[in-house]
Amino acid sequence: MRAVLLGKEGELRVFFCGWGLDERPFLELVPPGKRLLLLYDYRAPEPPAGIPEEAREAPVLAWSLGVYWALRLREFFRGPLIAVSGTGAFANREFGIDPRLVRLTLNGLKREGEAVRERFFSRMFSSEDHLKRFFRNPPQRALPEVVEELSASLTLPPVFPSPGDYLRAVIPRADRIFPPRAQRRFWERVGVPAEEIPEGHFPFYARRDLWSW
């Protein structure tokens, strides 16, 4: 796992990024006077060294595959958690993405490389304008490492959190990556309230910044 701190001073928030991404698509979503500790690259299951102590109690926003890791690391990052476009079961027929589809994506990446990654990114959006905005500042991670990251994610055991005021979920109804019905099923199973929004898998450009959630 890797971490990058965006911003130099002000209120701190923790953000668990999704598969294959880094900080670049989110740079303009950190307003002045705020700090964002962005976590990504889940090939290693432990938080990196040097995490600020205050981050352990800071509010957490988690997205896609990052939802799984935010739930798995609740003893480390204990702040109130908003889970967007994901669950505690990543490659899972009932509560996540069908493992067959994850394997198809993985095999496609190995055969065709960048073309498959670009198609995946395109499917994250329900808005053409938001897609264009994303590709103006796309992630810059090497293809072999994101293949490794996805491969490691295929065998993750589910994490089922306890309900409470510290946790709420957001489900984009137009999500073409992580099935909304699987998200509903998971959050209903664990008794966590879920808000539905009319966006695609990557909904963040529909709001002013990451503090609007």
N, C-alpha and C positions, 0 to 999 in steps of 0.2 A: 504494500500500500504506500502511496506517495501523498504528500500534502504540500500545498502552496498557500501562503498567506497573502491575500489581496487587500490593499489599503494599509495606511500607516497609523491611524488612530481612530478612536471612536468605538461604538458598540460592536461587539463581536458576535458573529453567527457562524455555525458550522454547516457545511453543505457536502453531502455525500453524492458525488456525481454518478452518472450512469456508465454502462459498459462502453469502452472505446473512446471516451472523451477525456478532455483535460480542461484547463481553466479558460481557454481562449474564447469559446462561445458565450461565456458569462461575464467577461471583463466589463462590459458596459452596463451590467445589471447590479453593480456594486456602487451605490451612491456616495458622494463625498461625505466624510465624517463617519463612515462605517468600515468595518473590517470583516472579511470573509475567509475562514479557514476551509479551503476546498480540498476534499479527499478524493482520490481516484486511483486506478490501477490496482485491482483487487487480486492480483496473482499471489500476494502474500497476505495472510489473514490478520496480521497485527498492525495497529497504528504505528506509524514511524516514530522514531525518537525525536524529541524536541517539541512535542505538542505543548502549547501553553497551558498551564494549569487552569486558567480561567475558561478554556474551551470545554472543559469537562462538565461545566454547569451551564454553558451557553445554549440558547435555542438552536435546534437542529432542523434543517430542511433536507430531506432525502428524496432522491428521484431514481426510478427504474431499478436497476440492479443495486444501486446505492441504498434503497429501502431495506433490502435484505441485510446489508452490512450494518446499517444504522441500528436495526433491531438486534442483530447478533452482538453488537458492541455496546448495548445499553448500560452495562456496568461501568464502562469507560466514559462514554458520552451520555450524561444523565439528564440533560436539559429537555424541556418540552419538545416533542418531535412531531413534525408534519411530514407525512409520507405521501408522495405524489407518483402516480403511474407505476406502482409496484406493490409487492407484498413480501412476506417473509418466506416465500416459496418461489424460487426463480424458474428453474426448469421442472415444471410440475403440471401434470394434465389437469388437475382439479383446481389448484390455487395459483397457477402461474402460467408460463408459456409452455405449450406442448413441447416436450423434449425432442420430438421428431423435427419440429421446426427449427429448434436451436441447432440440431445436428446438420440440417440442410444448410443453414446459414454458415456454419463452421466449415462444412465441406466446400461450399461455394467460395468462401474466402481463400481456402487453400488452393482451389483450382483457378479462380478468376481474379482474385486479389481486389484491387481498388474499385473495380466496377461494382462488385457486390457490396462493398462498404458504402459507396455513394448511394446505391439503391436503398440500403438500409436507412441511411440518414434521410433520404427523401421521404420514406414512409413515416418518419417521426412527426411530420407536420401535416396539419389540415389546412394551413394557409400558405399560399404561394409566396406571399410577401415575407412571411416568417422564414420560409425555406431559403429564400434569397439572402436574407439577413444572416442566417446561419452560415451560409457558404462564403460570405464576405470575411468571416473570421473562424474558419473551421479548426477542429482539433488537429494537432500535428504529431500524433503518436505513430510510432513505427508499426507497420502491419503485423510483423511476427509477434510482437508483444500483445496486440489486441486479440490475435488468434489464440495465444496462450491463455489470456484472461477469460475468453469465452469457453475454451475447453475446460478450464478449471471450474467454471461456474455450472457445468452440466451435472456435477455430482454433489452439489451442496445440499445438506439435509435441511428440511424446513425448520423455521423458527416461528413459534406461535407466542406472541406477547400476551401479557395480561392487560385487560382494559383499564383505563384510568384517565384522569384529566391531562396526563402528560402526553397523550398520543391522539392524533386525529389523522384521517386519510382524505385524500383528494383523488377522485377518479375522473379522468377525461373520457367523455362518452365517445369521442371519435378516435380513440387510441387504436392504431393498427399494428402495434407492436406487442403490447401486453394486454390481452383480452379484458375489456371492462367487466364481463361476466365473471371471470376468474378473480378479479379484484374485489368485486362485490361479495362473492362467495367467501373469500378469505376474511374480509373485515367483518362480515356478519358472523362468521364462525367464532371469531375472537371477541366479538362484542364491542368493536371500536366504531364510533360514528364516522360516516363517510359523506363528503360533499361531492356532488357531480357537477362537472363544468363542461361546456360545449367546445372543447379543444382536442387537439391531437396529443400524441405521446409526449412531445416536447411543448409544454404550454407556457413557457416562461416569458416569451416575447409578447404575450397578450397582456402582461401587466407591466407596471412602471419599472420595478426592480425586484430583487429577491426578498426584500423586506415587505412586500405587498401581500405575501402569503400568510 
